Amino acid sequence: MTTRTLAEARPASASIGILMAALLGLGIVVLTGHVQADALHSAAHDVRHANGFPCH
Amino acid sequence: MLVRILTSGLIAGAVAGLCAAVLHLTFIQPVLLHAELYESGELVHFGAASGPAARPGFGLDPVRDGLSVIFSMLTYAGFALILVALMALAEGHGAVISVRNGMLWGVAGFVAVLLAPAFSLPPEVPGVAAADILPRQAWWFATAIAAGAAMWLLAFGRSWRAWGAVVVLLLAPHAIGAPEPDSFAGPVPTELGALFAARVLGVGLVAWALLGLLSGLLWSSEDETAS
């Protein structure tokens, strides 16, 4: 039969792209929301509180 | 694939983050600034010196509020990249992404990132008593990841075992419990704390629904141009 799943049809580069994008997104959220460096914390302070991130 | 995800994610995140920032500055920031007057001791909560309940008028602070807009857009861009990456993953397994179900994706993101952690670690207004930052952050991440996995299984699970895992993943962080302060000694009135938490959740729901809707719209329209 000719059935095959989409997952098998997807090239490896697509999976790498998905992983890269997700890691980049996670990195941004960690930087804006969680890193405790003073300058970053002060600049992002209100947004951290307003998004329910643990702040200080 | 990476470029497609970046394009959809960054646009959706920037727009949703901008809307979140406008709602934040309108509805959350006044409560936050009011609470900071108690945090700094300018207003006092208890006793004869208790300050008036009326909210003082607050003007815009260009630098502070400008930074909030930038960081809100950045934060939602980060969320959007993860959300669109997951959409791409789901699509690879046969799911169909559209504007309409994109909104459901957004609501699922709201549950994972905001509602589930807030259930035991409510959004903190400045000045509330809280446990140490590191254990709270660790618990926050664990809870958001567990709730995110639960949302995925809820949407794509096909067996009772998957749905059982949903219940366990959603309940476990709260059964274990979030880090709590040794004593409740915060100087900020509970009325402000409650209003703040409610506003954060309300604004978050709107921003996440918009984020999902835009992500679904941009991702599905890029699909059409790509094919």
Contacts between the chains, C-beta under 8 A, distances in Angstrom:
chain1	res1	chain2	res2	distance
A	5	B	93	7.5
A	5	B	94	7.3
A	6	B	91	7.8
A	6	B	92	5.6
A	6	B	93	6.3
A	6	B	94	5.4
A	7	B	92	5.7
A	7	B	93	5.5
A	10	B	92	4.7
A	13	B	1	6.6
A	14	B	1	4.3
A	14	B	88	7.5
A	14	B	92	6.7
A	15	B	92	8.0
A	16	B	1	7.8
A	16	B	2	7.6
A	17	B	1	3.1
A	17	B	2	3.6
A	17	B	3	7.9
A	17	B	4	7.8
A	17	B	5	6.3
A	17	B	88	7.6
A	18	B	1	6.4
A	18	B	5	6.9
A	18	B	85	4.8
A	18	B	88	5.1
A	18	B	89	5.4
A	18	B	92	7.8
A	19	B	85	7.6
A	20	B	2	5.3
A	21	B	2	5.8
A	21	B	5	4.0
A	21	B	6	6.3
A	21	B	9	6.6
A	21	B	81	5.0
A	21	B	82	7.8
A	21	B	84	6.8
A	21	B	85	4.3
A	21	B	88	7.7
A	22	B	81	6.7
A	22	B	82	5.1
A	22	B	85	3.9
A	22	B	86	7.2
A	24	B	6	7.8
A	24	B	78	7.9
A	24	B	81	5.5
A	25	B	9	6.9
A	25	B	77	7.6
A	25	B	78	4.6
A	25	B	79	6.7
A	25	B	80	7.0
A	25	B	81	2.9
A	25	B	82	3.9
A	25	B	83	7.9
A	25	B	85	6.7
A	26	B	78	7.1
A	26	B	82	6.3
A	27	B	78	7.4
A	28	B	74	6.0
A	28	B	75	7.2
A	28	B	77	6.2
A	28	B	78	3.2
A	28	B	81	7.0
A	29	B	75	6.2
A	29	B	78	3.9
A	29	B	79	6.4
A	29	B	82	7.5
A	31	B	74	7.9
A	32	B	71	5.2
A	32	B	74	4.9
A	32	B	75	4.5
A	32	B	78	6.6
A	33	B	75	6.0
A	34	B	137	5.6
A	36	B	133	6.6
A	43	B	67	4.7
A	43	B	71	6.5
A	44	B	67	7.4
A	44	B	71	4.5
A	44	B	75	8.0
A	46	B	24	7.4
A	46	B	29	6.5
A	46	B	32	6.2
A	46	B	64	6.9
A	46	B	65	8.0
A	46	B	67	7.8
A	46	B	68	4.7
A	47	B	21	7.9
A	47	B	24	7.3
A	47	B	68	5.3
A	47	B	71	4.2
A	47	B	72	5.1
A	47	B	75	6.1
A	49	B	28	7.8
A	49	B	32	6.0
A	49	B	123	6.9
A	49	B	124	6.4
A	49	B	125	6.9
A	49	B	126	6.3
A	49	B	196	7.9
A	49	B	200	7.8
A	50	B	20	8.0
A	50	B	24	4.6
A	50	B	28	4.7
A	50	B	29	7.7
A	50	B	32	7.3
A	50	B	68	7.6
A	50	B	72	7.6
A	50	B	123	7.7
A	50	B	200	5.9
A	50	B	203	7.1
A	51	B	75	6.3
A	51	B	114	7.1
A	51	B	123	7.8
A	51	B	200	7.2
A	51	B	204	6.8
A	52	B	114	5.3
A	52	B	117	6.2
A	52	B	118	5.3
A	52	B	121	7.8
A	52	B	122	7.7
A	52	B	123	3.9
A	52	B	124	7.9
A	52	B	200	5.5
A	52	B	201	7.8
A	52	B	204	7.0
A	53	B	137	8.0
A	53	B	140	6.9
A	54	B	121	6.7
A	54	B	124	7.2
A	54	B	130	7.2
A	54	B	133	5.9
A	54	B	136	3.7
A	54	B	137	5.2
A	54	B	140	5.5
A	55	B	124	6.3
A	55	B	126	7.7
A	55	B	133	7.6
A	56	B	133	6.0
